[in-house]
Amino acid sequence: MPSTRLRSPLVLGRVTVTALGLAAVADLLALWAGTGVYRAAGDLAAGAGPLGGSLSPRAHRADLVYSVAGGLQSAALLGCGVVFVIWLYRVRVNAEVFDPDGHSKARAWAIAGWVVPIASLWYPRRVILDVWDASDPAGGRPRHGLINLWWALWLLSVNVGRLMADLYDSADSAADFRHAAQQMMAADAVDLMAAALAIRLVLRLTRMQEQKALTRPVFAPPLG
């Protein structure tokens, strides 16, 4: 059986919140860049200037800025994802100390649940729900509204975002680019809301574990 001992999640929690904040900033940058594409494509679609005229460099610049913003957004999401999973594994181990029998998924699913097809649709949420319940200082049956809303927005952001990115890449007219940029901006807004809720989730769950560790004696189960 893997080692099970209580370790403070405070430092990892702060690092994770910082990473989520950077991801949110990247979402805001993508939203701003998306407005540039939307306006430039709108002007082209309305015939404000010929495709080869003075408006074309503006449209190209808008597309370039949007591509750079998208790259930064992807990098921020990747880095944030790595840090979030490390934090989640830490609080999952702590929760096993609090309540060894209160988990429906093995601790390995705190990592594997994000990458295994199909399971990634609900395993991470289940892991977090179990950790949340085990970490509640008051005991009983805590509410799961924050987790459920965050998870719904996360799934929507990931799946819709992929579809909208394909829509943008396949656009071949000003009207298509304008429509795709509008849809991408909506997906970025959902991702921004998911990041904000994730920050709240990390802060609350980290604080819950700290409070439970300080107010109740916790003994790790024997190894064997």
mmCIF file of the C-alpha atoms, coordinates in Angstrom:
data_MODEL
# 
_entry.id   MODEL 
# 
loop_
_atom_site.group_PDB 
_atom_site.id 
_atom_site.type_symbol 
_atom_site.label_atom_id 
_atom_site.label_alt_id 
_atom_site.label_comp_id 
_atom_site.label_asym_id 
_atom_site.label_entity_id 
_atom_site.label_seq_id 
_atom_site.pdbx_PDB_ins_code 
_atom_site.Cartn_x 
_atom_site.Cartn_y 
_atom_site.Cartn_z 
_atom_site.occupancy 
_atom_site.B_iso_or_equiv 
_atom_site.pdbx_formal_charge 
_atom_site.auth_seq_id 
_atom_site.auth_comp_id 
_atom_site.auth_asym_id 
_atom_site.auth_atom_id 
_atom_site.pdbx_PDB_model_num 
ATOM 1   C CA . MET A 1 1   ? 0.000   0.000  0.000   1.00 0.00 ? 1   MET A CA 1 
ATOM 2   C CA . PRO A 1 2   ? 1.389   3.478  -0.843  1.00 0.00 ? 2   PRO A CA 1 
ATOM 3   C CA . SER A 1 3   ? 2.517   5.629  2.052   1.00 0.00 ? 3   SER A CA 1 
ATOM 4   C CA . THR A 1 4   ? -0.287  7.630  3.623   1.00 0.00 ? 4   THR A CA 1 
ATOM 5   C CA . ARG A 1 5   ? 0.569   10.621 5.776   1.00 0.00 ? 5   ARG A CA 1 
ATOM 6   C CA . LEU A 1 6   ? -0.805  14.094 6.255   1.00 0.00 ? 6   LEU A CA 1 
ATOM 7   C CA . ARG A 1 7   ? 1.065   16.896 4.486   1.00 0.00 ? 7   ARG A CA 1 
ATOM 8   C CA . SER A 1 8   ? 0.114   20.557 4.325   1.00 0.00 ? 8   SER A CA 1 
ATOM 9   C CA . PRO A 1 9   ? -1.466  21.549 0.997   1.00 0.00 ? 9   PRO A CA 1 
ATOM 10  C CA . LEU A 1 10  ? -0.965  25.290 1.598   1.00 0.00 ? 10  LEU A CA 1 
ATOM 11  C CA . VAL A 1 11  ? 2.091   25.878 -0.591  1.00 0.00 ? 11  VAL A CA 1 
ATOM 12  C CA . LEU A 1 12  ? 0.769   23.737 -3.428  1.00 0.00 ? 12  LEU A CA 1 
ATOM 13  C CA . GLY A 1 13  ? -2.592  25.438 -3.069  1.00 0.00 ? 13  GLY A CA 1 
ATOM 14  C CA . ARG A 1 14  ? -1.035  28.877 -3.485  1.00 0.00 ? 14  ARG A CA 1 
ATOM 15  C CA . VAL A 1 15  ? 0.994   27.739 -6.490  1.00 0.00 ? 15  VAL A CA 1 
ATOM 16  C CA . THR A 1 16  ? -2.127  26.230 -8.047  1.00 0.00 ? 16  THR A CA 1 
ATOM 17  C CA . VAL A 1 17  ? -4.141  29.405 -7.495  1.00 0.00 ? 17  VAL A CA 1 
ATOM 18  C CA . THR A 1 18  ? -1.339  31.416 -9.112  1.00 0.00 ? 18  THR A CA 1 
ATOM 19  C CA . ALA A 1 19  ? -1.296  29.066 -12.114 1.00 0.00 ? 19  ALA A CA 1 
ATOM 20  C CA . LEU A 1 20  ? -5.066  29.319 -12.439 1.00 0.00 ? 20  LEU A CA 1 
ATOM 21  C CA . GLY A 1 21  ? -4.791  33.089 -12.263 1.00 0.00 ? 21  GLY A CA 1 
ATOM 22  C CA . LEU A 1 22  ? -2.285  33.064 -15.126 1.00 0.00 ? 22  LEU A CA 1 
ATOM 23  C CA . ALA A 1 23  ? -4.638  30.827 -17.117 1.00 0.00 ? 23  ALA A CA 1 
ATOM 24  C CA . ALA A 1 24  ? -7.428  33.334 -16.489 1.00 0.00 ? 24  ALA A CA 1 
ATOM 25  C CA . VAL A 1 25  ? -5.196  36.159 -17.716 1.00 0.00 ? 25  VAL A CA 1 
ATOM 26  C CA . ALA A 1 26  ? -4.475  34.122 -20.861 1.00 0.00 ? 26  ALA A CA 1 
ATOM 27  C CA . ASP A 1 27  ? -8.229  33.721 -21.362 1.00 0.00 ? 27  ASP A CA 1 
ATOM 28  C CA . LEU A 1 28  ? -8.692  37.476 -21.069 1.00 0.00 ? 28  LEU A CA 1 
ATOM 29  C CA . LEU A 1 29  ? -5.907  38.020 -23.614 1.00 0.00 ? 29  LEU A CA 1 
ATOM 30  C CA . ALA A 1 30  ? -7.586  35.559 -25.983 1.00 0.00 ? 30  ALA A CA 1 
ATOM 31  C CA . LEU A 1 31  ? -10.896 37.378 -25.544 1.00 0.00 ? 31  LEU A CA 1 
ATOM 32  C CA . TRP A 1 32  ? -9.248  40.702 -26.371 1.00 0.00 ? 32  TRP A CA 1 
ATOM 33  C CA . ALA A 1 33  ? -7.502  39.224 -29.416 1.00 0.00 ? 33  ALA A CA 1 
ATOM 34  C CA . GLY A 1 34  ? -10.767 37.633 -30.500 1.00 0.00 ? 34  GLY A CA 1 
ATOM 35  C CA . THR A 1 35  ? -12.478 41.018 -30.584 1.00 0.00 ? 35  THR A CA 1 
ATOM 36  C CA . GLY A 1 36  ? -9.812  42.206 -33.013 1.00 0.00 ? 36  GLY A CA 1 
ATOM 37  C CA . VAL A 1 37  ? -10.486 39.304 -35.384 1.00 0.00 ? 37  VAL A CA 1 
ATOM 38  C CA . TYR A 1 38  ? -14.234 39.767 -35.001 1.00 0.00 ? 38  TYR A CA 1 
ATOM 39  C CA . ARG A 1 39  ? -14.086 43.465 -35.891 1.00 0.00 ? 39  ARG A CA 1 
ATOM 40  C CA . ALA A 1 40  ? -11.655 43.049 -38.777 1.00 0.00 ? 40  ALA A CA 1 
ATOM 41  C CA . ALA A 1 41  ? -13.631 40.169 -40.251 1.00 0.00 ? 41  ALA A CA 1 
ATOM 42  C CA . GLY A 1 42  ? -16.851 42.125 -39.765 1.00 0.00 ? 42  GLY A CA 1 
ATOM 43  C CA . ASP A 1 43  ? -15.474 45.071 -41.708 1.00 0.00 ? 43  ASP A CA 1 
ATOM 44  C CA . LEU A 1 44  ? -14.323 42.761 -44.509 1.00 0.00 ? 44  LEU A CA 1 
ATOM 45  C CA . ALA A 1 45  ? -17.695 41.009 -44.624 1.00 0.00 ? 45  ALA A CA 1 
ATOM 46  C CA . ALA A 1 46  ? -19.473 44.377 -44.788 1.00 0.00 ? 46  ALA A CA 1 
ATOM 47  C CA . GLY A 1 47  ? -17.277 45.498 -47.672 1.00 0.00 ? 47  GLY A CA 1 
ATOM 48  C CA . ALA A 1 48  ? -15.495 48.245 -45.754 1.00 0.00 ? 48  ALA A CA 1 
ATOM 49  C CA . GLY A 1 49  ? -12.398 47.553 -47.775 1.00 0.00 ? 49  GLY A CA 1 
ATOM 50  C CA . PRO A 1 50  ? -11.128 45.191 -50.475 1.00 0.00 ? 50  PRO A CA 1 
ATOM 51  C CA . LEU A 1 51  ? -9.396  41.977 -49.442 1.00 0.00 ? 51  LEU A CA 1 
ATOM 52  C CA . GLY A 1 52  ? -6.206  43.163 -50.992 1.00 0.00 ? 52  GLY A CA 1 
ATOM 53  C CA . GLY A 1 53  ? -6.514  46.750 -49.829 1.00 0.00 ? 53  GLY A CA 1 
ATOM 54  C CA . SER A 1 54  ? -5.559  48.644 -46.694 1.00 0.00 ? 54  SER A CA 1 
ATOM 55  C CA . LEU A 1 55  ? -7.823  46.550 -44.491 1.00 0.00 ? 55  LEU A CA 1 
ATOM 56  C CA . SER A 1 56  ? -6.008  43.301 -45.333 1.00 0.00 ? 56  SER A CA 1 
ATOM 57  C CA . PRO A 1 57  ? -2.886  44.024 -43.222 1.00 0.00 ? 57  PRO A CA 1 
ATOM 58  C CA . ARG A 1 58  ? -5.149  44.818 -40.270 1.00 0.00 ? 58  ARG A CA 1 
ATOM 59  C CA . ALA A 1 59  ? -6.948  41.481 -40.694 1.00 0.00 ? 59  ALA A CA 1 
ATOM 60  C CA . HIS A 1 60  ? -3.635  39.636 -40.914 1.00 0.00 ? 60  HIS A CA 1 
ATOM 61  C CA . ARG A 1 61  ? -2.348  41.366 -37.787 1.00 0.00 ? 61  ARG A CA 1 
ATOM 62  C CA . ALA A 1 62  ? -5.544  40.482 -35.944 1.00 0.00 ? 62  ALA A CA 1 
ATOM 63  C CA . ASP A 1 63  ? -5.200  36.845 -36.971 1.00 0.00 ? 63  ASP A CA 1 
ATOM 64  C CA . LEU A 1 64  ? -1.533  36.793 -35.921 1.00 0.00 ? 64  LEU A CA 1 
ATOM 65  C CA . VAL A 1 65  ? -2.291  38.314 -32.519 1.00 0.00 ? 65  VAL A CA 1 
ATOM 66  C CA . TYR A 1 66  ? -5.091  35.811 -32.055 1.00 0.00 ? 66  TYR A CA 1 
ATOM 67  C CA . SER A 1 67  ? -2.778  32.920 -32.926 1.00 0.00 ? 67  SER A CA 1 
ATOM 68  C CA . VAL A 1 68  ? -0.174  34.133 -30.427 1.00 0.00 ? 68  VAL A CA 1 
ATOM 69  C CA . ALA A 1 69  ? -2.845  34.569 -27.757 1.00 0.00 ? 69  ALA A CA 1 
ATOM 70  C CA . GLY A 1 70  ? -4.092  31.062 -28.458 1.00 0.00 ? 70  GLY A CA 1 
ATOM 71  C CA . GLY A 1 71  ? -0.574  29.676 -28.064 1.00 0.00 ? 71  GLY A CA 1 
ATOM 72  C CA . LEU A 1 72  ? -0.153  31.445 -24.746 1.00 0.00 ? 72  LEU A CA 1 
ATOM 73  C CA . GLN A 1 73  ? -3.552  30.181 -23.654 1.00 0.00 ? 73  GLN A CA 1 
ATOM 74  C CA . SER A 1 74  ? -2.605  26.580 -24.488 1.00 0.00 ? 74  SER A CA 1 
ATOM 75  C CA . ALA A 1 75  ? 0.720   26.874 -22.659 1.00 0.00 ? 75  ALA A CA 1 
ATOM 76  C CA . ALA A 1 76  ? -0.961  28.376 -19.604 1.00 0.00 ? 76  ALA A CA 1 
ATOM 77  C CA . LEU A 1 77  ? -3.588  25.635 -19.608 1.00 0.00 ? 77  LEU A CA 1 
ATOM 78  C CA . LEU A 1 78  ? -0.946  22.905 -19.826 1.00 0.00 ? 78  LEU A CA 1 
ATOM 79  C CA . GLY A 1 79  ? 1.143   24.350 -17.005 1.00 0.00 ? 79  GLY A CA 1 
ATOM 80  C CA . CYS A 1 80  ? -1.940  24.961 -14.895 1.00 0.00 ? 80  CYS A CA 1 
ATOM 81  C CA . GLY A 1 81  ? -3.151  21.418 -15.504 1.00 0.00 ? 81  GLY A CA 1 
ATOM 82  C CA . VAL A 1 82  ? 0.116   19.904 -14.289 1.00 0.00 ? 82  VAL A CA 1 
ATOM 83  C CA . VAL A 1 83  ? 0.136   21.993 -11.107 1.00 0.00 ? 83  VAL A CA 1 
ATOM 84  C CA . PHE A 1 84  ? -3.568  21.345 -10.449 1.00 0.00 ? 84  PHE A CA 1 
ATOM 85  C CA . VAL A 1 85  ? -3.108  17.572 -10.709 1.00 0.00 ? 85  VAL A CA 1 
ATOM 86  C CA . ILE A 1 86  ? -0.132  17.656 -8.323  1.00 0.00 ? 86  ILE A CA 1 
ATOM 87  C CA . TRP A 1 87  ? -2.233  19.629 -5.832  1.00 0.00 ? 87  TRP A CA 1 
ATOM 88  C CA . LEU A 1 88  ? -5.167  17.265 -6.291  1.00 0.00 ? 88  LEU A CA 1 
ATOM 89  C CA . TYR A 1 89  ? -2.999  14.242 -5.571  1.00 0.00 ? 89  TYR A CA 1 
ATOM 90  C CA . ARG A 1 90  ? -1.734  15.888 -2.392  1.00 0.00 ? 90  ARG A CA 1 
ATOM 91  C CA . VAL A 1 91  ? -5.218  16.633 -1.063  1.00 0.00 ? 91  VAL A CA 1 
ATOM 92  C CA . ARG A 1 92  ? -6.390  13.160 -2.156  1.00 0.00 ? 92  ARG A CA 1 
ATOM 93  C CA . VAL A 1 93  ? -3.708  11.530 0.009   1.00 0.00 ? 93  VAL A CA 1 
ATOM 94  C CA . ASN A 1 94  ? -4.613  13.830 2.904   1.00 0.00 ? 94  ASN A CA 1 
ATOM 95  C CA . ALA A 1 95  ? -8.272  12.910 2.512   1.00 0.00 ? 95  ALA A CA 1 
ATOM 96  C CA . GLU A 1 96  ? -7.335  9.241  2.759   1.00 0.00 ? 96  GLU A CA 1 
ATOM 97  C CA . VAL A 1 97  ? -5.760  10.026 6.128   1.00 0.00 ? 97  VAL A CA 1 
ATOM 98  C CA . PHE A 1 98  ? -8.954  11.775 7.230   1.00 0.00 ? 98  PHE A CA 1 
ATOM 99  C CA . ASP A 1 99  ? -11.253 9.026  5.963   1.00 0.00 ? 99  ASP A CA 1 
ATOM 100 C CA . PRO A 1 100 ? -9.537  5.869  4.647   1.00 0.00 ? 100 PRO A CA 1 
ATOM 101 C CA . ASP A 1 101 ? -12.810 4.238  3.579   1.00 0.00 ? 101 ASP A CA 1 
ATOM 102 C CA . GLY A 1 102 ? -14.516 7.269  2.058   1.00 0.00 ? 102 GLY A CA 1 
ATOM 103 C CA . HIS A 1 103 ? -13.179 7.014  -1.495  1.00 0.00 ? 103 HIS A CA 1 
ATOM 104 C CA . SER A 1 104 ? -14.799 5.220  -4.412  1.00 0.00 ? 104 SER A CA 1 
ATOM 105 C CA . LYS A 1 105 ? -11.735 5.639  -6.662  1.00 0.00 ? 105 LYS A CA 1 
ATOM 106 C CA . ALA A 1 106 ? -8.120  4.679  -5.977  1.00 0.00 ? 106 ALA A CA 1 
ATOM 107 C CA . ARG A 1 107 ? -5.729  7.567  -5.467  1.00 0.00 ? 107 ARG A CA 1 
ATOM 108 C CA . ALA A 1 108 ? -4.076  6.869  -8.850  1.00 0.00 ? 108 ALA A CA 1 
ATOM 109 C CA . TRP A 1 109 ? -7.255  8.122  -10.509 1.00 0.00 ? 109 TRP A CA 1 
ATOM 110 C CA . ALA A 1 110 ? -6.467  11.625 -9.238  1.00 0.00 ? 110 ALA A CA 1 
ATOM 111 C CA . ILE A 1 111 ? -3.908  11.629 -12.060 1.00 0.00 ? 111 ILE A CA 1 
ATOM 112 C CA . ALA A 1 112 ? -5.083  8.983  -14.526 1.00 0.00 ? 112 ALA A CA 1 
ATOM 113 C CA . GLY A 1 113 ? -8.670  10.184 -14.475 1.00 0.00 ? 113 GLY A CA 1 
ATOM 114 C CA . TRP A 1 114 ? -7.746  13.232 -16.540 1.00 0.00 ? 114 TRP A CA 1 
ATOM 115 C CA . VAL A 1 115 ? -6.208  11.304 -19.459 1.00 0.00 ? 115 VAL A CA 1 
ATOM 116 C CA . VAL A 1 116 ? -8.107  8.012  -19.705 1.00 0.00 ? 116 VAL A CA 1 
ATOM 117 C CA . PRO A 1 117 ? -10.774 8.311  -22.437 1.00 0.00 ? 117 PRO A CA 1 
ATOM 118 C CA . ILE A 1 118 ? -14.400 8.235  -21.277 1.00 0.00 ? 118 ILE A CA 1 
ATOM 119 C CA . ALA A 1 119 ? -13.335 8.069  -17.616 1.00 0.00 ? 119 ALA A CA 1 
ATOM 120 C CA . SER A 1 120 ? -12.098 11.656 -17.934 1.00 0.00 ? 120 SER A CA 1 
ATOM 121 C CA . LEU A 1 121 ? -15.717 12.758 -18.251 1.00 0.00 ? 121 LEU A CA 1 
ATOM 122 C CA . TRP A 1 122 ? -16.540 11.995 -14.600 1.00 0.00 ? 122 TRP A CA 1 
ATOM 123 C CA . TYR A 1 123 ? -13.674 10.342 -12.669 1.00 0.00 ? 123 TYR A CA 1 
ATOM 124 C CA . PRO A 1 124 ? -11.890 13.583 -11.676 1.00 0.00 ? 124 PRO A CA 1 
ATOM 125 C CA . ARG A 1 125 ? -15.167 14.999 -10.378 1.00 0.00 ? 125 ARG A CA 1 
ATOM 126 C CA . ARG A 1 126 ? -15.794 11.833 -8.361  1.00 0.00 ? 126 ARG A CA 1 
ATOM 127 C CA . VAL A 1 127 ? -12.296 11.997 -6.860  1.00 0.00 ? 127 VAL A CA 1 
ATOM 128 C CA . ILE A 1 128 ? -12.802 15.632 -5.853  1.00 0.00 ? 128 ILE A CA 1 
ATOM 129 C CA . LEU A 1 129 ? -16.240 14.931 -4.371  1.00 0.00 ? 129 LEU A CA 1 
ATOM 130 C CA . ASP A 1 130 ? -14.773 12.209 -2.151  1.00 0.00 ? 130 ASP A CA 1 
ATOM 131 C CA . VAL A 1 131 ? -11.874 14.440 -1.115  1.00 0.00 ? 131 VAL A CA 1 
ATOM 132 C CA . TRP A 1 132 ? -14.303 17.281 -0.357  1.00 0.00 ? 132 TRP A CA 1 
ATOM 133 C CA . ASP A 1 133 ? -16.512 15.093 1.839   1.00 0.00 ? 133 ASP A CA 1 
ATOM 134 C CA . ALA A 1 134 ? -13.561 13.587 3.725   1.00 0.00 ? 134 ALA A CA 1 
ATOM 135 C CA . SER A 1 135 ? -11.995 17.018 4.297   1.00 0.00 ? 135 SER A CA 1 
ATOM 136 C CA . ASP A 1 136 ? -15.051 18.825 5.661   1.00 0.00 ? 136 ASP A CA 1 
ATOM 137 C CA . PRO A 1 137 ? -14.167 19.923 9.225   1.00 0.00 ? 137 PRO A CA 1 
ATOM 138 C CA . ALA A 1 138 ? -17.825 19.845 10.273  1.00 0.00 ? 138 ALA A CA 1 
ATOM 139 C CA . GLY A 1 139 ? -18.478 16.346 8.972   1.00 0.00 ? 139 GLY A CA 1 
ATOM 140 C CA . GLY A 1 140 ? -21.930 15.437 7.733   1.00 0.00 ? 140 GLY A CA 1 
ATOM 141 C CA . ARG A 1 141 ? -22.878 15.880 4.075   1.00 0.00 ? 141 ARG A CA 1 
ATOM 142 C CA . PRO A 1 142 ? -21.354 19.083 2.628   1.00 0.00 ? 142 PRO A CA 1 
ATOM 143 C CA . ARG A 1 143 ? -22.853 20.707 -0.447  1.00 0.00 ? 143 ARG A CA 1 
ATOM 144 C CA . HIS A 1 144 ? -21.322 20.040 -3.857  1.00 0.00 ? 144 HIS A CA 1 
ATOM 145 C CA . GLY A 1 145 ? -22.713 22.978 -5.839  1.00 0.00 ? 145 GLY A CA 1 
ATOM 146 C CA . LEU A 1 146 ? -19.312 24.600 -6.412  1.00 0.00 ? 146 LEU A CA 1 
ATOM 147 C CA . ILE A 1 147 ? -17.770 21.362 -7.668  1.00 0.00 ? 147 ILE A CA 1 
ATOM 148 C CA . ASN A 1 148 ? -20.697 20.532 -9.935  1.00 0.00 ? 148 ASN A CA 1 
ATOM 149 C CA . LEU A 1 149 ? -20.810 23.980 -11.522 1.00 0.00 ? 149 LEU A CA 1 
ATOM 150 C CA . TRP A 1 150 ? -17.047 24.081 -12.041 1.00 0.00 ? 150 TRP A CA 1 
ATOM 151 C CA . TRP A 1 151 ? -17.021 20.608 -13.588 1.00 0.00 ? 151 TRP A CA 1 
ATOM 152 C CA . ALA A 1 152 ? -19.904 21.433 -15.946 1.00 0.00 ? 152 ALA A CA 1 
ATOM 153 C CA . LEU A 1 153 ? -18.144 24.589 -17.145 1.00 0.00 ? 153 LEU A CA 1 
ATOM 154 C CA . TRP A 1 154 ? -14.845 22.746 -17.491 1.00 0.00 ? 154 TRP A CA 1 
ATOM 155 C CA . LEU A 1 155 ? -16.348 20.020 -19.686 1.00 0.00 ? 155 LEU A CA 1 
ATOM 156 C CA . LEU A 1 156 ? -18.192 22.629 -21.740 1.00 0.00 ? 156 LEU A CA 1 
ATOM 157 C CA . SER A 1 157 ? -15.046 24.692 -22.176 1.00 0.00 ? 157 SER A CA 1 
ATOM 158 C CA . VAL A 1 158 ? -12.843 21.782 -23.227 1.00 0.00 ? 158 VAL A CA 1 
ATOM 159 C CA . ASN A 1 159 ? -15.251 20.131 -25.651 1.00 0.00 ? 159 ASN A CA 1 
ATOM 160 C CA . VAL A 1 160 ? -16.814 23.240 -27.160 1.00 0.00 ? 160 VAL A CA 1 
ATOM 161 C CA . GLY A 1 161 ? -13.409 24.925 -27.336 1.00 0.00 ? 161 GLY A CA 1 
ATOM 162 C CA . ARG A 1 162 ? -12.064 22.113 -29.505 1.00 0.00 ? 162 ARG A CA 1 
ATOM 163 C CA . LEU A 1 163 ? -15.023 22.327 -31.864 1.00 0.00 ? 163 LEU A CA 1 
ATOM 164 C CA . MET A 1 164 ? -14.716 26.100 -32.141 1.00 0.00 ? 164 MET A CA 1 
ATOM 165 C CA . ALA A 1 165 ? -10.973 25.879 -32.822 1.00 0.00 ? 165 ALA A CA 1 
ATOM 166 C CA . ASP A 1 166 ? -11.695 23.488 -35.697 1.00 0.00 ? 166 ASP A CA 1 
ATOM 167 C CA . LEU A 1 167 ? -14.361 25.890 -36.945 1.00 0.00 ? 167 LEU A CA 1 
ATOM 168 C CA . TYR A 1 168 ? -11.879 28.780 -36.910 1.00 0.00 ? 168 TYR A CA 1 
ATOM 169 C CA . ASP A 1 169 ? -9.164  26.758 -38.669 1.00 0.00 ? 169 ASP A CA 1 
ATOM 170 C CA . SER A 1 170 ? -11.561 25.723 -41.435 1.00 0.00 ? 170 SER A CA 1 
ATOM 171 C CA . ALA A 1 171 ? -12.944 29.232 -42.069 1.00 0.00 ? 171 ALA A CA 1 
ATOM 172 C CA . ASP A 1 172 ? -12.302 30.487 -45.597 1.00 0.00 ? 172 ASP A CA 1 
ATOM 173 C CA . SER A 1 173 ? -14.295 33.728 -45.814 1.00 0.00 ? 173 SER A CA 1 
ATOM 174 C CA . ALA A 1 174 ? -14.620 36.921 -43.806 1.00 0.00 ? 174 ALA A CA 1 
ATOM 175 C CA . ALA A 1 175 ? -18.102 35.923 -42.654 1.00 0.00 ? 175 ALA A CA 1 
ATOM 176 C CA . ASP A 1 176 ? -16.830 32.510 -41.559 1.00 0.00 ? 176 ASP A CA 1 
ATOM 177 C CA . PHE A 1 177 ? -13.955 34.057 -39.615 1.00 0.00 ? 177 PHE A CA 1 
ATOM 178 C CA . ARG A 1 178 ? -16.320 36.500 -37.921 1.00 0.00 ? 178 ARG A CA 1 
ATOM 179 C CA . HIS A 1 179 ? -18.696 33.730 -36.875 1.00 0.00 ? 179 HIS A CA 1 
ATOM 180 C CA . ALA A 1 180 ? -15.848 31.473 -35.706 1.00 0.00 ? 180 ALA A CA 1 
ATOM 181 C CA . ALA A 1 181 ? -14.244 34.290 -33.704 1.00 0.00 ? 181 ALA A CA 1 
ATOM 182 C CA . GLN A 1 182 ? -17.579 34.980 -32.007 1.00 0.00 ? 182 GLN A CA 1 
ATOM 183 C CA . GLN A 1 183 ? -17.925 31.326 -31.034 1.00 0.00 ? 183 GLN A CA 1 
ATOM 184 C CA . MET A 1 184 ? -14.317 31.126 -29.843 1.00 0.00 ? 184 MET A CA 1 
ATOM 185 C CA . MET A 1 185 ? -14.844 34.175 -27.658 1.00 0.00 ? 185 MET A CA 1 
ATOM 186 C CA . ALA A 1 186 ? -17.846 32.490 -26.066 1.00 0.00 ? 186 ALA A CA 1 
ATOM 187 C CA . ALA A 1 187 ? -15.732 29.397 -25.363 1.00 0.00 ? 187 ALA A CA 1 
ATOM 188 C CA . ASP A 1 188 ? -12.967 31.569 -23.882 1.00 0.00 ? 188 ASP A CA 1 
ATOM 189 C CA . ALA A 1 189 ? -15.507 33.270 -21.623 1.00 0.00 ? 189 ALA A CA 1 
ATOM 190 C CA . VAL A 1 190 ? -16.695 29.890 -20.345 1.00 0.00 ? 190 VAL A CA 1 
ATOM 191 C CA . ASP A 1 191 ? -13.080 28.854 -19.742 1.00 0.00 ? 191 ASP A CA 1 
ATOM 192 C CA . LEU A 1 192 ? -12.524 32.072 -17.807 1.00 0.00 ? 192 LEU A CA 1 
ATOM 193 C CA . MET A 1 193 ? -15.511 31.331 -15.575 1.00 0.00 ? 193 MET A CA 1 
ATOM 194 C CA . ALA A 1 194 ? -14.272 27.767 -15.045 1.00 0.00 ? 194 ALA A CA 1 
ATOM 195 C CA . ALA A 1 195 ? -10.853 29.111 -14.003 1.00 0.00 ? 195 ALA A CA 1 
ATOM 196 C CA . ALA A 1 196 ? -12.471 31.500 -11.521 1.00 0.00 ? 196 ALA A CA 1 
ATOM 197 C CA . LEU A 1 197 ? -14.496 28.682 -9.977  1.00 0.00 ? 197 LEU A CA 1 
ATOM 198 C CA . ALA A 1 198 ? -11.417 26.436 -9.883  1.00 0.00 ? 198 ALA A CA 1 
ATOM 199 C CA . ILE A 1 199 ? -9.569  29.122 -7.901  1.00 0.00 ? 199 ILE A CA 1 
ATOM 200 C CA . ARG A 1 200 ? -12.421 29.216 -5.406  1.00 0.00 ? 200 ARG A CA 1 
ATOM 201 C CA . LEU A 1 201 ? -12.468 25.413 -5.208  1.00 0.00 ? 201 LEU A CA 1 
ATOM 202 C CA . VAL A 1 202 ? -8.721  25.165 -4.550  1.00 0.00 ? 202 VAL A CA 1 
ATOM 203 C CA . LEU A 1 203 ? -8.841  27.871 -1.884  1.00 0.00 ? 203 LEU A CA 1 
ATOM 204 C CA . ARG A 1 204 ? -11.801 26.315 -0.075  1.00 0.00 ? 204 ARG A CA 1 
ATOM 205 C CA . LEU A 1 205 ? -10.597 22.732 -0.170  1.00 0.00 ? 205 LEU A CA 1 
ATOM 206 C CA . THR A 1 206 ? -7.089  23.713 0.926   1.00 0.00 ? 206 THR A CA 1 
ATOM 207 C CA . ARG A 1 207 ? -8.538  25.727 3.806   1.00 0.00 ? 207 ARG A CA 1 
ATOM 208 C CA . MET A 1 208 ? -10.861 22.862 4.769   1.00 0.00 ? 208 MET A CA 1 
ATOM 209 C CA . GLN A 1 209 ? -7.948  20.450 5.065   1.00 0.00 ? 209 GLN A CA 1 
ATOM 210 C CA . GLU A 1 210 ? -5.895  22.884 7.105   1.00 0.00 ? 210 GLU A CA 1 
ATOM 211 C CA . GLN A 1 211 ? -8.811  23.468 9.476   1.00 0.00 ? 211 GLN A CA 1 
ATOM 212 C CA . LYS A 1 212 ? -9.533  19.768 9.865   1.00 0.00 ? 212 LYS A CA 1 
ATOM 213 C CA . ALA A 1 213 ? -5.898  18.969 10.552  1.00 0.00 ? 213 ALA A CA 1 
ATOM 214 C CA . LEU A 1 214 ? -5.738  21.661 13.241  1.00 0.00 ? 214 LEU A CA 1 
ATOM 215 C CA . THR A 1 215 ? -9.032  20.964 14.969  1.00 0.00 ? 215 THR A CA 1 
ATOM 216 C CA . ARG A 1 216 ? -9.197  17.180 14.945  1.00 0.00 ? 216 ARG A CA 1 
ATOM 217 C CA . PRO A 1 217 ? -6.530  14.597 15.777  1.00 0.00 ? 217 PRO A CA 1 
ATOM 218 C CA . VAL A 1 218 ? -5.703  12.576 12.703  1.00 0.00 ? 218 VAL A CA 1 
ATOM 219 C CA . PHE A 1 219 ? -3.906  9.240  12.709  1.00 0.00 ? 219 PHE A CA 1 
ATOM 220 C CA . ALA A 1 220 ? -2.680  7.627  9.515   1.00 0.00 ? 220 ALA A CA 1 
ATOM 221 C CA . PRO A 1 221 ? -3.849  4.034  9.005   1.00 0.00 ? 221 PRO A CA 1 
ATOM 222 C CA . PRO A 1 222 ? -1.186  1.357  9.518   1.00 0.00 ? 222 PRO A CA 1 
ATOM 223 C CA . LEU A 1 223 ? 0.825   0.423  6.465   1.00 0.00 ? 223 LEU A CA 1 
ATOM 224 C CA . GLY A 1 224 ? 0.516   -3.087 5.163   1.00 0.00 ? 224 GLY A CA 1 
# 
